Amino acid sequence: MEERSLLIEADFLNGSFSEEQSAALYNAGKSAKRFKVDKELIAKFFATQIDEFWHSDKDQLEYFQYFSDGGYFCQRRKLVYDFKTESSYRKVYSFTGATNAQAEALFKKCQDFFYVVNEVKNLKVEEKVKDIDQSVVFWEQRWRKLIRQRQNMLGLSDWRVLPDIDEKYEGEKADWVKWRKWIRDYTVPSPTDAMFEGSGLKYFKYTFDLKFPIDPSNYRKLYDGVENPPAFMDENDADQWVRHDSEASSDFFQSREENMYRLATRGIPQSKKISENILRLMRELEVDEIIPVDWSKYHTDENEL
């Protein structure tokens, strides 16, 4: 004779479900793994899926177990009027008035609901992963762009310091050497540099807030004819520090941007087969009001399930 096993445990009062439990574990008094359930989902489940035979304002369903032999345990809380105190109170009791067919029907509804609960959890995980991916891609793009900008500014200004190039003014090459050294040293620093104190957040903030000094050629144009101009690459002169390489380097020619990175899917399936009942239940429970849902990824070919 097959031992009795617990097929589902739905604790609506405390907002948790447990997965199927073997007879050995159940008989040993060991609890199955429990999953927290969104209270909003439970409220919608009661409002759209459970009839008044099981749950009403006066007689509330709190707990339900269903077993492999068709047996069930149901705890409800009913509203009772005390004539002595002339007041009402809630009384917990075990409900036994359901037929086997009614209990099985409730079990199937709870089973479908449990599937939806897990799907909502998976969708939330996917959303968090996507947010992480977007952050990683953002910083990776910024880092790669800084490398590309440094290479462009240095590569395009190499000729400025060649020995056979005449200076337009005394000290011009020294200015170019100074500017190029800053571009080389500070455009893409190492995350391990002491200035970041071991903080990845400080490093990424630096890369995002970074401004470039304008090169000697742009400096001369900016202060041409100005008496007592600020020193070249004066850290206190905001006009000499710009966010874009094309503004900083007079030799820079704008190149086409790299193709945008595609967000990593991290193994998230592009399509998912579920039953018509599950899809209908997800829509009736308005899961998309709790977590964004791409409905197009669900397929409901019953023959392929």
Backbone as a ProteinNet text record, in pm:
[ID]
protein_1_A
[PRIMARY]
MEERSLLIEADFLNGSFSEEQSAALYNAGKSAKRFKVDKELIAKFFATQIDEFWHSDKDQLEYFQYFSDGGYFCQRRKLVYDFKTESSYRKVYSFTGATNAQAEALFKKCQDFFYVVNEVKNLKVEEKVKDIDQSVVFWEQRWRKLIRQRQNMLGLSDWRVLPDIDEKYEGEKADWVKWRKWIRDYTVPSPTDAMFEGSGLKYFKYTFDLKFPIDPSNYRKLYDGVENPPAFMDENDADQWVRHDSEASSDFFQSREENMYRLATRGIPQSKKISENILRLMRELEVDEIIPVDWSKYHTDENEL
[TERTIARY]
84.4	0	88.2	55.1	136.5	117.4	228.8	221.9	165.8	102.6	40.8	147.7	144.5	238.4	161.2	225.2	164.4	192.9	87	105.3	118.8	50.1	63.1	22.2	86.2	51.8	44.5	-73.7	-95	-133.5	-40.8	-64.8	-100	-227.7	-272.1	-261.2	-278.6	-275.2	-138.1	-32.2	104.1	174.9	105.4	163	276.9	256.8	363.4	304.8	379.4	343.7	462.1	433.4	542	527.4	641	640.4	598.8	582	540	639.1	584.3	666.5	645.6	753.7	744	680.2	629.8	566.1	663.6	787.7	887.8	913.4	929.6	954.6	832.8	714.6	592.1	568.6	586.6	565.1	670.4	788.1	894.1	876.5	773.2	745.3	835.8	903.3	994.1	919.6	947.3	878.5	944.7	861.1	912.9	959	1035.4	1082.7	964.3	966.5	854.6	894.2	792.9	814.2	719.3	774.6	691.3	607.4	484.8	391.5	346.1	345.9	302.3	156.8	131.8	-4	-101.9	-51.7	-137.6	-184.7	-93.5	-130.6	-234.7	-218.9	-315.6	-453.4	-458	-585.5	-652.8	-574.5	-630.7	-674.4	-599.4	-633.7	-769.1	-789.1	-917.3	-1030.2	-1002	-1106.5	-1148.7	-1056.2	-1086.3	-1102.3	-1046.2	-1042.6	-1118.9	-1138.3	-1197.3	-1341.6	-1434.1	-1575.6	-1608.7	-1731.5	-1770.2	-1785.7	-1787.5	-1791.7	-1667	-1552.8	-1426.9	-1392.2	-1428.2	-1379.7	-1480.6	-1510.2	-1597.3	-1553	-1614.1	-1578.2	-1607.6	-1714.8	-1754	-1685.1	-1638.7	-1578.1	-1451.5	-1338.3	-1215.8	-1126.4	-1079.5	-986.4	-846.4	-784.2	-652.3	-543.4	-579.5	-476.8	-536.7	-459.7	-512	-398	-421.3	-329.3	-405.5	-336	-398.8	-299.6	-351.7	-266	-286.9	-191	-191.3	-307.9	-368.6	-481.9	-616.2	-613	-736.2	-785	-719.2	-757.6	-710.1	-769.1	-730.2	-747.3	-680.3	-700.7	-722.1	-827	-859.7	-889.2	-820.1	-844.6	-910.2	-1019.5	-1087.7	-1110.2	-1147.5	-1176.4	-1310.8	-1409.2	-1542.6	-1578.9	-1671.4	-1718.7	-1831.3	-1810.1	-1907.1	-1958.4	-2089.3	-2149.4	-2171.1	-2121.5	-2137.4	-2251.8	-2363.9	-2482.7	-2460.6	-2372.2	-2348.4	-2278.1	-2178.1	-2101.6	-2153.2	-2245.8	-2301.6	-2190	-2096.3	-1984.9	-1948.8	-1879.2	-1837.3	-1687.6	-1647.9	-1506.4	-1481.4	-1355.7	-1317.7	-1278.7	-1331.4	-1302.1	-1239.4	-1125	-1056.1	-1115.7	-1137.8	-1190.6	-1144.4	-1157	-1122	-1247.1	-1237.4	-1351.9	-1344.1	-1454.3	-1454.8	-1571.9	-1638.7	-1761.4	-1746.1	-1624	-1603.4	-1601.8	-1650.2	-1641.2	-1500.3	-1471.4	-1340.4	-1317	-1423.8	-1411.9	-1386.3	-1452.8	-1432.4	-1292	-1244.5	-1109.3	-1005.3	-1027	-933.2	-932.9	-1051.7	-1060.7	-984	-995.6	-921.3	-771.4	-732.7	-591.6	-534.5	-606.7	-558.6	-545.8	-641.5	-631.2	-508.9	-486.3	-369.6	-240	-242.4	-124.3	-90.3	-193	-171.3	-123	-183.5	-144	1.3	43	180.9	276.2	236.8	318.4	333.9	224.3	228.7	319.4	309.6	394.5	541.9	577.7	717.2	756.6	662.8	692.8	714.4	635.9	655	794	831.8	964.7	1073.4	1057.2	1156.1	1163.6	1046.9	1043.9	1115.7	1098.6	1165.8	1316.8	1358.7	1502.3	1555.5	1479.8	1522.1	1535.8	1442.6	1445.7	1570	1603	1722.4	1848.9	1851.9	1968.1	1983.6	1870.2	1875.3	1929.5	1885.9	1936	2087	2133	2276.7	2350.4	2294.8	2357.1	2367.2	2259.9	2260.4	2369	2384.9	2488.7	2627.3	2647.6	2778	2808.9	2709.7	2729.6	2758.8	2687	2708.4	2853.3	2902.2	3038.6	3141	3113	3206.1	3215.4	3102.2	3103.7	3183.9	3161	3233.6	3384.1	3424.3	3566.1	3626.6	3557	3607.6	3615.2	3518.1	3520.3	3640.8	3671.9	3787.2	3916.8	3928.5	4046.8	4056.1	3941.8	3940.9	3976.7	3923.9	3954.5	4103	4160	4302.4	4386.5	4353.8	4429	4418.3	4298.4	4279.3	4358.4	4346.8	4413.3	4565.6	4617	4761.3	4808.5	4736.5	4777.6	4775.3	4670.3	4656.2	4748.2	4803.7	4894	5040	5069.6	5209.2	5301.4	5251	5334.4	5375.5	5301.5	5328.6	5464.5	5513.8	5639.1	5753.6	5736.9	5844.9	5959.6	6083.2	6199.6	6206.2	6147.3	6158.1	6041.1	5958.5	5848.3	5891.8	5880.9	5921	5814.5	5859.3	5766.5	5709.3	5580.8	5517.2	5544.6	5575.3	5609.6	5702.7	5778.6	5874.8	5803	5843.4	5784.3	5663.1	5632.6	5513.6	5524.1	5640.1	5654	5645.6	5698.3	5690.4	5544.4	5464	5320.1	5253.7	5288.6	5230.9	5273.3	5398.1	5445.6	5367.6	5348	5274.8	5130.8	5066.6	4926.4	4914.5	5004.3	5000.3	5028.7	5116	5143.6	5018.7	4941.4	4818.1	4718.7	4704.3	4612.5	4653.2	4782.1	4832.3	4812.4	4835.3	4834.7	4696.2	4607.1	4483.3	4354.8	4364.1	4240.9	4182.3	4265.6	4217.4	4307.9	4292.1	4375.9	4337.4	4419.9	4390.8	4297.4	4202.3	4112.7	4187.8	4312.2	4390.2	4470.3	4463.8	4538.2	4494.5	4589	4562.6	4452	4437.5	4338.6	4195.8	4172.5	4036.9	4012.9	4116.1	4104.7	4035.7	4058.3	4000	3852.2	3793.1	3648.8	3618.4	3546.3	3504.6	3410.4	3326.8	3232.8	3306.9	3414.3	3492.1	3559.7	3605.2	3670.6	3572.2	3455.2	3358.3	3305.5	3293.3	3249.6	3354.4	3480.4	3588.7	3578.2	3559	3553	3433.3	3323.6	3204.5	3219.4	3281.5	3293.8	3416.3	3499.5	3626.4	3611.5	3697.9	3707	3851.1	3865.2	3997.4	4046.6	4177.9	4231.8	4239	4210.7	4222.5	4370.2	4401.1	4541.2	4600.5	4731.8	4796.7	4738.2	4699.3	4644	4511.8	4423.1	4295.7	4315.2	4415.4	4445.6	4486.2	4570.4	4616.3	4499.4	4408.3	4291.5	4200.5	4185	4094.6	4144	4277.5	4329.4	4412.2	4391.4	4461.8	4424.4	4524.9	4501.7	4458.5	4444.4	4400.9	4523.3	4516	4626.3	4620.3	4735.7	4748.3	4650.5	4656.6	4567.5	4609.8	4519.6	4558.9	4662.3	4737.8	4842	4780.7	4859.8	4814.8	4786.6	4670.6	4624.6	4608.2	4567	4537.9	4414	4429.8	4319.7	4201.6	4225.3	4118.7	4048.9	4095.3	4034.6	3935.4	3806.2	3704	3697.4	3736	3727.6	3827.2	3927.7	4029.1	3998.4	3885.3	3852.9	3716	3714.6	3592.7	3563.1	3440	3397.5	3427.2	3435.8	3445.4	3583.9	3631.4	3762.7	3771.2	3659.2	3660.4	3677.8	3638.2	3657.9	3799.4	3856.6	3988.8	4100.2	4088.4	4197.5	4168.6	4253.8	4237.2	4266.7	4335.3	4370.2	4268.8	4170.9	4076.5	3974.2	3959.4	3854.7	3751.8	3630.9	3527.1	3512.5	3523.1	3505.2	3369.3	3330.1	3200.2	3203.4	3094.9	3085	3072.6	3121.6	3108.8	2961.9	2934.9	2797.9	2758.6	2632.2	2584	2586.2	2621.1	2627.5	2485.7	2475	2348.5	2350	2241.7	2235.4	2244.4	2329.3	2343.5	2213.2	2170.6	2045.4	2065.7	2194.1	2224.7	2143.1	2121	2052	1901.7	1846.8	1701.6	1638.9	1545.9	1488.3	1411.2	1421.8	1350.8	1203	1167.5	1027.3	1002.5	876.9	843.3	705.7	694.2	567.1	496	372.6	290	149.9	66.2	-69.7	-158.1	-269.3	-365.9	-416.6	-437.6	-487.7	-390.5	-262.1	-160.9	-154.6	-155	-150	-272.1	-388.9	-512.3	-504.8	-454.9	-444.9	-348.9	-236.6	-140.2	-203.4	-285.8	-352	-459.3	-536	-643.1	-587.5	-471.1	-407.3	-330.4	-329.6	-264.9	-119.8	-49.1	91.6	173.6	134.7	212.2	202	112.4	107.3	209.2	260.6	360.1	500.7	517.3	648.2	626.2	707.2	688.8	692.3	599.3	588.8	591.7	679.5	680.6	589.5	462.1	363.5	397.2	468.6	497.3	589.1	659	753.3	684.4	555.8	483.1	407.8	422.4	352.9	264.7	150.6	51.8	5.3	93.6	59.4	52	-70.9	-88.8	-22	-6.5	54.1	203.3	265.6	409.7	449.3	352.2	383.4	425.3
-120	0	125.5	216.9	338.5	429	477.9	566.8	702.7	764.1	894.6	1004.2	1087.4	1199.9	1330	1436.8	1570.1	1632.1	1665.9	1720.8	1872.5	1937.9	2084.3	2131.6	2238.3	2302.8	2452.1	2508.3	2650.2	2722	2801.8	2880.1	3022.2	3044	3174.2	3282.2	3245	3342.5	3407.6	3325.3	3377.3	3401	3372.5	3401.2	3311.6	3177.6	3086.6	2958	2895.8	2767.3	2673.5	2543.2	2447.1	2352.8	2303.6	2212.8	2072.7	1983.2	1846.8	1780.2	1704.1	1641.5	1490.2	1414.8	1269.6	1215.3	1092.9	1029.8	1013.5	977.1	955.2	1082.5	1193.6	1319.8	1365.2	1349.1	1392.3	1311.7	1180.8	1094.4	1117.5	1164.9	1194	1330.7	1402.8	1533.5	1644.2	1620.1	1721.5	1811.3	1939.1	2036.5	2046.5	2064.3	2085.2	2230.2	2256.2	2392.1	2484	2599.5	2693.2	2813.3	2868.7	2983.3	3094.9	3214	3329.9	3368.7	3411.2	3447.3	3590.4	3666.3	3805.2	3812.3	3889.8	3900.4	3957.3	4045.1	4101.6	3994	3900.1	3788.9	3698.8	3673	3589.5	3654.9	3785.4	3856.9	3846.6	3859.3	3847	3704.3	3608	3466.9	3437.6	3484.8	3465.7	3536.7	3657.7	3737.5	3681.2	3617.2	3574.3	3423.5	3343.4	3198.9	3116.4	3166.9	3088.7	3131.2	3034.6	3068.8	3072.6	3114.3	3135.4	3005.1	2891.8	2765	2751.2	2797.3	2785.9	2911.9	3027.1	3151.6	3263.4	3334.8	3452.1	3547.9	3665.3	3761.9	3708.2	3627.4	3576	3444.1	3374.2	3243.2	3233.5	3268.6	3289.6	3165	3131	3020.2	3065.5	2990.5	3028.3	2927.4	2800.2	2697.6	2576.1	2518	2403	2307	2179.3	2072.3	1969.6	1914.4	1809.3	1694.7	1570.2	1452.7	1361.9	1273.6	1185.7	1088.4	1060.5	968.3	1039.1	1170.8	1246.6	1312.7	1286.9	1350.4	1494.9	1570.7	1711.2	1757.1	1866.6	1935.9	2082.6	2139.5	2279.5	2353.3	2462.6	2548.1	2677.2	2711.1	2836.6	2916.9	3040.3	3128	3194.7	3164.8	3218.2	3327.3	3409.1	3517.6	3465.8	3476.2	3424.9	3540	3536.8	3643.1	3590.2	3664	3627.6	3711.3	3642.4	3714.1	3770.4	3706.4	3757.4	3892	3902.2	4028.1	4119.8	4062.7	4137.9	4190.8	4101.6	4137.1	4017	4043.1	3937	3911.8	3788.8	3753.8	3642.2	3622.4	3520.5	3391.8	3280.1	3150.8	3058.1	3000.2	2908.1	2768.5	2702.2	2565.6	2486.9	2355.7	2266.3	2239.3	2272.7	2255.7	2118.7	2041.7	1905.5	1882.7	1989.6	1973.9	1961.7	1949.4	1941	1795.9	1772.1	1639	1617.7	1493.1	1464.4	1545.5	1557.5	1632.2	1780.2	1837.4	1978.8	2002.4	1911.1	1924.4	1912.2	1819.4	1802.6	1926	1984.7	2104.8	2220.8	2236.2	2341.5	2314.5	2187	2150.1	2192.4	2165.2	2198.9	2349.3	2423.5	2569.6	2618.9	2560	2598.8	2560.4	2446.4	2400.7	2497.7	2538.6	2636.8	2770	2808.3	2934.2	2929.2	2814.7	2797.2	2810.4	2758.3	2772.9	2921.1	2995	3138.4	3211.2	3173.8	3235.1	3217.4	3094.7	3069.3	3147	3162.6	3237.8	3385.3	3439.9	3578.7	3594.4	3495.7	3499.4	3498.9	3412.9	3406.4	3537	3598.8	3726.3	3835.6	3832.8	3931.4	3911.2	3784.5	3754.8	3804.5	3778.8	3824.3	3976.2	4044.8	4190.5	4240.3	4174.9	4214.7	4187.7	4072.4	4038.9	4140.1	4178.2	4275.9	4409.4	4450	4575.2	4567.8	4451.3	4433.7	4438.4	4368.5	4368	4508.4	4586.4	4722.4	4805.9	4787.7	4862	4821.2	4689.1	4639.5	4691.5	4683.2	4729.4	4879.4	4955.8	5100.3	5132.4	5072.1	5101.2	5044.6	4929.2	4871.4	4960.2	5012.8	5103.6	5229.5	5281.3	5401.3	5374	5261.7	5225.6	5208.1	5135	5114.7	5247	5333	5462.2	5544.5	5540.2	5614.5	5562.7	5431	5373.7	5421.3	5418	5460.2	5608.6	5689.6	5832.1	5856.8	5787	5803.5	5765	5652.6	5608.5	5710.1	5762.7	5861	5989.8	6040.1	6166.9	6153	6041.9	6021.4	5991.7	5903.4	5865.4	5981.2	6062.9	6173.7	6291.1	6293.6	6404	6361	6237.7	6190.6	6285.9	6334.4	6417.7	6549.1	6590	6717.8	6719.2	6602.2	6598.7	6536.5	6520	6467.1	6568.4	6520.4	6612.2	6705	6666.1	6751	6849	6863.5	6959.7	7085	7197.1	7324.5	7373.2	7437.9	7496	7626.7	7651.3	7776.7	7884	7841.5	7934.9	7860.3	7936.9	7875.8	7794.7	7670.9	7583.9	7505.6	7514.1	7444.5	7293	7235.5	7090.4	7047.2	7130.4	7098.3	7093.5	7187.9	7185.8	7059.1	7017.9	6895.7	6772.4	6768.7	6656.6	6651.5	6767.3	6774.8	6728.1	6773.5	6736.9	6587.1	6535.4	6394.7	6304.5	6351.1	6273	6263.2	6373.6	6370.8	6273.8	6279.7	6189.2	6043.9	6019.2	5882.2	5834.3	5922.5	5881.7	5881.2	5969.9	5990.3	5956	5929.5	5900.4	5765.7	5663.3	5529.9	5478.3	5529.4	5482.8	5341.3	5278.1	5143.8	5152.6	5061.5	5062	5042.5	4990	4965.7	5087.6	5198.2	5317.9	5366.5	5420.6	5463.7	5568.3	5648.7	5756.2	5704.6	5576.9	5521.5	5445.4	5430.3	5369.6	5233.7	5158	5024.5	5021.6	5136.2	5143.8	5140.8	5036.3	5029.5	5142.3	5182.7	5291.4	5421.7	5449.6	5571.1	5567.1	5447.7	5433.9	5462.9	5401.8	5421.8	5564.6	5625	5764.6	5854	5821.6	5898.5	5890	5767.2	5750.8	5823.9	5831.2	5898.4	6050.3	6100.3	6246	6304.7	6219.9	6264.9	6375.1	6477.5	6582.3	6587.8	6619.6	6625.5	6770.2	6790.2	6924.8	6951.4	7073.6	7105.8	7108.4	7075.4	7065.2	7204.6	7213.1	7344.3	7425.4	7359.6	7431.2	7498.2	7424.8	7483.4	7589.5	7568	7668.2	7800.3	7793.6	7916.1	7988.2	7909.9	7971.3	8036.6	7970.2	8020.6	8152.3	8163.6	8281.6	8371.5	8358.2	8443.5	8590.1	8672.4	8815.1	8851.3	8753.9	8782	8813.3	8924.7	8960.4	8877.4	8833.5	8755.5	8636.4	8549.4	8432	8334.5	8247.3	8144.8	8051	7986.9	7896.7	7779.3	7723.2	7608.3	7490.7	7428.7	7316.7	7356.1	7481.1	7527.2	7452.1	7376.3	7295.3	7379.5	7504.7	7593.3	7669.9	7650.5	7719.2	7624.3	7639.1	7546.8	7545.1	7656	7662.7	7569.2	7524.7	7437	7287.8	7255.7	7115.3	7081.4	6984.7	6952.2	6802.2	6766.9	6626.9	6543.8	6607	6530.4	6542.5	6430.3	6427.7	6520.6	6534.8	6622.1	6767.9	6804.5	6941	6959.3	6852.9	6862.9	6860.8	6775.1	6752.9	6818.3	6906.1	6971.6	6876.4	6767.2	6669.5	6554.4	6562.5	6450.2	6458.2	6349.5	6338.2	6236.9	6281.7	6197.2	6067.7	5957.2	5826.6	5769.3	5674.2	5613.4	5540.3	5553.2	5484.9	5334	5258.8	5113	5072.3	4953.9	4901.5	4885.9	4917.5	4907.7	4762.4	4746.1	4610.8	4554.7	4429.1	4361.4	4310.5	4329.7	4284.4	4132.2	4086.6	3941.4	3883.4	3772.4	3711.1	3620.4	3584.3	3501	3371.6	3316.3	3188.4	3197.4	3322.4	3335.3	3288.2	3195.3	3142.7	3248.9	3243.5	3339.7	3306.8	3180.6	3141.9	3036.2	3025.1	2931.7	2873.8	2741.5	2674.4	2653.8	2699.2	2678.6	2641.5	2597	2558.7	2682.1	2664.2	2773.3	2817.7	2721.5	2755.4	2844.6	2813.2	2894.1	3034.4	3043	3174.9	3257.1	3192.9	3263.7	3310.8	3223.4	3258.9	3374.8	3375.1	3485.1	3617.1	3612.8	3736.1	3779.6	3684.3	3718.8	3770.8	3721.6	3770.2	3899.7	3945.9	4073	4076.1	3968.6	3957.3	4074.9	4126.9	4236.3	4366.5	4372.9	4490.2	4478.1	4356.6	4333.3	4335.9	4277.1	4269.8	4275.4	4349	4354.1	4214.4	4187.6	4056.3	4072.5	3997.1	3990.6	3875.3	3905.6	3801.1	3723.7	3784.9	3719.7	3599.2	3587.1	3475.6	3346.3	3356	3237.3	3172	3040.3	2963.1	2859.3	2831.4	2747.8	2628.6	2572.6	2453.5	2333.7	2292.7	2185.6	2056	2034	1909.6	1902.9	2017.7	2021.2	2025	2033.1	2040.3	1903.9
0	0	0	-89.7	-102.7	18.6	70.9	186.6	147.1	244.8	222.3	219.3	115.4	106.1	94.8	134	128.8	-8.1	-82	-216.2	-215.6	-122.4	-115	24	68.7	194.3	168.1	186.1	158.1	286.5	338	458.6	414.6	387.2	337.1	444.4	569.3	677.6	689.3	683.4	699.3	567	455.9	324.6	286	294.2	252.3	195.5	104.5	45.4	64.2	63.7	64.5	-53	-98.3	-211.4	-166.5	-263.4	-233.7	-138.5	-43.5	59.2	56.2	57.6	53.8	180.5	169.4	283.6	399.4	368.2	472.7	552.4	481.4	550.6	629.6	568.1	635.9	762.8	754.2	870.4	978.1	936.2	1032.5	1097.3	1055.2	1113	1063.7	950.9	896.3	798.3	805	719.9	583.4	482.1	347	332.2	228	201.3	176.4	241.7	231.2	145.5	79.2	-8.3	33	50.3	82.1	-38.8	-10.8	-117.4	-96.4	-204.5	-199.8	-152.5	-44.8	10	-92.4	-177.8	-281.5	-379	-410.5	-498.1	-431.6	-302.7	-230.6	-232.6	-209.2	-210.9	-348.2	-454.2	-588.5	-617.6	-563.2	-581.5	-516.9	-395.5	-328.9	-403.7	-452.4	-517.1	-652.5	-723.2	-860.3	-877.7	-785.2	-807.5	-703.9	-582.7	-474.1	-449.6	-455.2	-435.1	-286.2	-255.1	-116.1	-38.2	-107.6	-35.1	53.4	1.6	74.6	153	100.7	162.7	143.2	251.3	245	355	359.3	463	602.6	614.3	745.3	780.7	679.8	702.6	617.5	674.9	598.1	595.4	473.8	455.4	496.9	589.2	638.5	602.5	595.5	581	511.4	416.9	342.6	310.3	339.7	302	218	118.8	37.9	23.7	36.1	40.6	-80.7	-101.1	-218.1	-219.2	-102.9	-98.2	-112.1	-143.7	-160.5	-34.5	77.8	202	208.9	298.2	310.8	454.6	486.2	612.9	580.7	638	609.5	739.4	758.2	874.7	829.2	896.6	863.8	992.4	974.1	1087.8	1059.7	1145.4	1120.2	1220.5	1177.9	1263.1	1351.6	1481.6	1579.1	1664.7	1690.6	1774	1915.1	2014.5	2155.1	2212.5	2241.6	2290.6	2430.9	2508.9	2643.5	2640.3	2556.9	2549.4	2439.7	2358.2	2244.7	2153.9	2124.8	2037.1	1949.9	1840.8	1749.9	1763.1	1737.6	1741	1640	1606.1	1509.3	1583.5	1535.5	1595.3	1491.9	1526.3	1436.1	1451.3	1337.4	1343.3	1221.2	1231.5	1121.4	1038.2	908.2	818.2	750.8	758.8	702.5	608.2	566.6	489.3	339.3	288.5	143.8	97.2	-23.2	-83.2	-137	-173.2	-231.5	-358.5	-439.3	-564.8	-538.4	-438.8	-405.4	-352	-268.6	-214.6	-324.9	-417.9	-529.5	-619.1	-640.7	-724.2	-660.6	-527.4	-458.9	-466.3	-451.5	-462.8	-598.9	-706.6	-840.4	-857.5	-798.5	-805.5	-728.2	-610.5	-530.3	-601.3	-668.3	-741.7	-854.4	-928.7	-1036.6	-979.4	-866.8	-802.8	-757.7	-703	-658.8	-777.3	-893.1	-1013.5	-1048.7	-1041.9	-1072	-972.6	-843.3	-740.9	-775.8	-816	-854.4	-978.9	-1071.3	-1193	-1161.4	-1069.8	-1026.9	-964.4	-880.8	-818.9	-926	-1028.6	-1136.7	-1213.8	-1236.2	-1308.1	-1228.8	-1096.7	-1012.7	-1017.3	-1016.5	-1027.3	-1160.6	-1269	-1401.4	-1404.4	-1338.4	-1336.6	-1263.2	-1150.9	-1076.3	-1156.9	-1223.3	-1307.1	-1418.9	-1478.3	-1587	-1537.7	-1415.7	-1358.7	-1335.9	-1284.9	-1263.6	-1395.8	-1496.5	-1628.8	-1686	-1668	-1721.3	-1653.7	-1521.5	-1449.8	-1497.2	-1512.1	-1557.5	-1696.9	-1786.3	-1923.5	-1925.3	-1839.4	-1835.5	-1799.7	-1691.6	-1648.1	-1745.7	-1804.4	-1901.4	-2025.1	-2067.8	-2182.5	-2150.6	-2028.7	-1988.8	-1985.8	-1929.4	-1919.3	-2057.8	-2144.9	-2282.4	-2357.7	-2333.6	-2402.4	-2356.9	-2228.1	-2178.8	-2240.9	-2253.5	-2318.3	-2462.6	-2532.3	-2672.8	-2685.3	-2593.8	-2597.2	-2572	-2475.3	-2447.5	-2569.5	-2630.3	-2747.7	-2861.2	-2881.6	-2989.2	-2962.3	-2839.5	-2809.3	-2814.4	-2765.9	-2770.6	-2912.7	-2981.1	-3116.3	-3213.8	-3204.5	-3298.7	-3266.5	-3145.5	-3109.6	-3103.4	-3146	-3145.8	-3222.9	-3335.7	-3422.4	-3354.9	-3255	-3189.5	-3118.4	-3079.7	-3003.1	-3082.6	-3213.1	-3295.5	-3302.4	-3310.9	-3308.7	-3429.8	-3545.1	-3664.5	-3677.6	-3573.4	-3575.1	-3498.7	-3569.4	-3507.1	-3409.9	-3303.9	-3207.7	-3262	-3238.7	-3277.6	-3172.7	-3053.1	-2946.2	-2849.5	-2776.1	-2685.4	-2577.1	-2561.7	-2459.5	-2508.2	-2642.1	-2692.5	-2671.2	-2707.4	-2693.4	-2546.5	-2459	-2316.3	-2270.8	-2324.9	-2291.9	-2342.7	-2465.5	-2521.6	-2441.1	-2399.2	-2317.3	-2185.1	-2124.7	-1998.9	-2017.6	-2123.6	-2150.9	-2179.4	-2262.5	-2299.1	-2177.8	-2088.7	-1968	-1881.4	-1870.2	-1791.5	-1854.9	-1986.5	-2056.6	-2032.9	-2036.7	-2019.4	-1875.4	-1777.6	-1636.5	-1572.3	-1615.1	-1539.6	-1614.5	-1742.5	-1816.1	-1775.7	-1763.9	-1723.6	-1611.2	-1489.8	-1379.1	-1337.3	-1259	-1208.7	-1088	-1077.6	-961	-829.7	-837.9	-716	-672.5	-746.5	-708.8	-570.3	-495.3	-357.5	-349.6	-454.5	-451.8	-436.2	-467.8	-459.5	-329.7	-247.8	-114.4	-117.4	-223.9	-235.5	-263.7	-294.6	-318.3	-467.8	-510.3	-650.1	-685.6	-588.3	-612.7	-641.9	-564.2	-588.3	-725.1	-763.1	-893.9	-1006.8	-1001.4	-1108.3	-1109.7	-990.7	-985.5	-1051.6	-1029.2	-1091.8	-1244	-1295.7	-1441.6	-1500	-1422.6	-1473.4	-1469	-1362.8	-1344.9	-1413.6	-1472.3	-1527.9	-1633.4	-1620.9	-1722.8	-1773.5	-1903.9	-1966.8	-1971.7	-1958.9	-1981.7	-2132.1	-2171	-2314	-2351.1	-2476.1	-2517.9	-2543.2	-2561.2	-2579.5	-2694.3	-2801.8	-2916.7	-2879.3	-2812.8	-2771.6	-2664	-2578.1	-2475.5	-2538.8	-2642	-2710.5	-2776.9	-2836.3	-2900.6	-2796.3	-2681.8	-2578.2	-2519.2	-2503.6	-2435.3	-2526.9	-2655.4	-2751.3	-2727.3	-2701.3	-2680.8	-2540.5	-2450.8	-2313.4	-2227.2	-2156.4	-2067.8	-1939.5	-1895.6	-1772.9	-1767.7	-1867.2	-1866.1	-1757	-1713.6	-1615.3	-1676.1	-1592.5	-1640.2	-1716.6	-1806.6	-1882.5	-1787.2	-1805.1	-1722.4	-1576	-1552.3	-1416.9	-1366	-1256.6	-1204.5	-1157.6	-1128.4	-1080.4	-1191.9	-1313.9	-1428.3	-1496.2	-1465.7	-1516.1	-1667.8	-1734.3	-1880.6	-1948.8	-1875.6	-1935.7	-1916.4	-1853.4	-1824.2	-1883.3	-1971.2	-2046.2	-2037.9	-2063.9	-2050.4	-2174.9	-2290.4	-2415.4	-2478.3	-2531.6	-2594.7	-2715.1	-2786.1	-2904.2	-2866	-2743.5	-2695.2	-2642.3	-2587.4	-2525.8	-2628.4	-2729.2	-2824.2	-2959	-3000.2	-3130.6	-3244.9	-3217.9	-3321.2	-3331.6	-3248.1	-3242.6	-3356.5	-3427.3	-3528	-3478.9	-3478.7	-3421.1	-3501.2	-3432.4	-3497.1	-3459.9	-3537.3	-3509.9	-3376.3	-3302.1	-3172.2	-3193.6	-3097.6	-3105.8	-3102.1	-3155.3	-3147.4	-3001.6	-2972.3	-2833.7	-2787.9	-2661.3	-2605.9	-2588.2	-2618.1	-2592.3	-2448.1	-2379	-2240.5	-2234.1	-2142.5	-2126.9	-2072.8	-2129	-2083.6	-1964.2	-1934.5	-1818.8	-1818.4	-1938.5	-1943.2	-1932.3	-1932.1	-1922.7	-2053.5	-2051.8	-2176.2	-2252.1	-2383.1	-2466.6	-2477	-2459.5	-2463.5	-2357.3	-2315.7	-2210.4	-2237.1	-2227.6	-2251.4	-2118.8	-2112.3	-1993.7	-2040.5	-1948.3	-1986.1	-2001.2	-2070.8	-2086.6	-1950.1	-1857.6	-1724.5	-1649.2	-1657.7	-1588.4	-1648.3	-1780.7	-1845.3	-1809.1	-1809.4	-1773.7	-1628.7	-1541.6	-1400.1	-1379.1	-1449.2	-1437.4	-1478	-1582.5	-1628	-1528.2	-1477.6	-1383.7	-1252	-1212.8	-1091	-1113.2	-1238.6	-1274.6	-1226.9	-1259.6	-1220.4	-1272.3	-1388.7	-1447.8	-1369.1	-1270.9	-1183.9	-1070.4	-1048.3	-944	-1001.5	-1120.4	-1186	-1336.4	-1413.1	-1558.5	-1620.2	-1710.1	-1773.5	-1925.6	-1990.7	-2136.1	-2176.7	-2200.1	-2227	-2354.1	-2446.3	-2574.5	-2559.9	-2445.4	-2430.3	-2386.4	-2350.2	-2306	-2422.2	-2432.9	-2535.7	-2467.3	-2526.9	-2457.8	-2541.4	-2622.2	-2699.9	-2604.2	-2571.2	-2473.8	-2516.2	-2647.8	-2697.3	-2671.6	-2644.1	-2624.2	-2478.7	-2387.4	-2244.9	-2191.3
[MASK]
+++++++++++++++++++++++++++++++++++++++++++++++++++++++++++++++++++++++++++++++++++++++++++++++++++++++++++++++++++++++++++++++++++++++++++++++++++++++++++++++++++++++++++++++++++++++++++++++++++++++++++++++++++++++++++++++++++++++++++++++++++++++++++++++++++++++++++++++++++++++++++++++++++++++++++++++++

